[in-house]
Amino acid sequence: MLPVKAAAKITGANAIRVKGILTLMTLMVLIFLLLLFWEREPAEEIVVTSIEHLHVDYPKSNPIRYCNSMVLQRVIREPNDTCKKKHVFIHERPQKLNSVCISHRKMVCPSQSTIFCFQSETKFKMTLCQLIGGITYPACRYQVSALEGYVLVTCDNLGPVHFHGYIE
Ligand SMILES: *[C@@H]1O[C@H](CO)[C@@H](O)[C@H](O)[C@H]1NC(C)=O
């Protein structure tokens, strides 16, 4: 049998070991959470400004009053918080939009004659939203029209950057 003193020492050692493991686990959870947020923040900012977030709705969703709902859902507005006069949602796969950047049809962008736009080689299904009421976001009301046309985008090395309109 162990003397009482020695037994107490072993229990104490175990308690310290348990404490150590708990501290380690807490530390690991903290590091995990830290990494999670670290990863999230820039990702969210990319989503907010990307052409996909602003213009691609595929497969097409079906809310009532399509344009009014979608403009709120995607936060479509002018930088000064006024309602956008026109906005287009594209109902094609994001990959199909990406492939416009390898199109052989290149032209000067309408309304911005100093930059080049790529034009899609096939027609895309889209919805045009045209402002019919309201001045300041989010009180904007839109008219909905379905259309098909060749889209015009600018591209960088990673893919499409800005939507510059369409040709019917
Ligand atoms: C807000 O921005 C839009 C687009 O740039 C412009 O047409 C409009 O005049 C601006 N409105 C105000 C109140 O500054």
Ligand as a Chemical Component Dictionary entry (heavy atoms), coordinates in Angstrom:
data_LIG
# 
_chem_comp.id                   LIG 
_chem_comp.type                 NON-POLYMER 
_chem_comp.pdbx_formal_charge   0 
_chem_comp.three_letter_code    LIG 
# 
loop_
_chem_comp_atom.comp_id 
_chem_comp_atom.atom_id 
_chem_comp_atom.alt_atom_id 
_chem_comp_atom.type_symbol 
_chem_comp_atom.charge 
_chem_comp_atom.model_Cartn_x 
_chem_comp_atom.model_Cartn_y 
_chem_comp_atom.model_Cartn_z 
_chem_comp_atom.pdbx_ordinal 
LIG C1 C1 C 0 -26.157 59.761 -57.292 1  
LIG O1 O1 O 0 -25.398 59.028 -58.243 2  
LIG C2 C2 C 0 -26.038 58.872 -59.506 3  
LIG C3 C3 C 0 -25.172 57.972 -60.359 4  
LIG O2 O2 O 0 -23.819 58.247 -60.237 5  
LIG C4 C4 C 0 -26.276 60.256 -60.126 6  
LIG O3 O3 O 0 -26.918 60.099 -61.366 7  
LIG C5 C5 C 0 -27.131 61.087 -59.193 8  
LIG O4 O4 O 0 -27.280 62.404 -59.716 9  
LIG C6 C6 C 0 -26.534 61.166 -57.792 10 
LIG N1 N1 N 0 -27.492 61.789 -56.911 11 
LIG C7 C7 C 0 -27.162 62.673 -55.961 12 
LIG C8 C8 C 0 -28.280 63.197 -55.144 13 
LIG O5 O5 O 0 -25.992 63.009 -55.763 14 
# 
loop_
_chem_comp_bond.comp_id 
_chem_comp_bond.atom_id_1 
_chem_comp_bond.atom_id_2 
_chem_comp_bond.value_order 
_chem_comp_bond.pdbx_ordinal 
LIG C1 O1 SING 1  
LIG C1 C6 SING 2  
LIG O1 C2 SING 3  
LIG C2 C3 SING 4  
LIG C2 C4 SING 5  
LIG C3 O2 SING 6  
LIG C4 O3 SING 7  
LIG C4 C5 SING 8  
LIG C5 O4 SING 9  
LIG C5 C6 SING 10 
LIG C6 N1 SING 11 
LIG N1 C7 SING 12 
LIG C7 C8 SING 13 
LIG C7 O5 DOUB 14 
# 
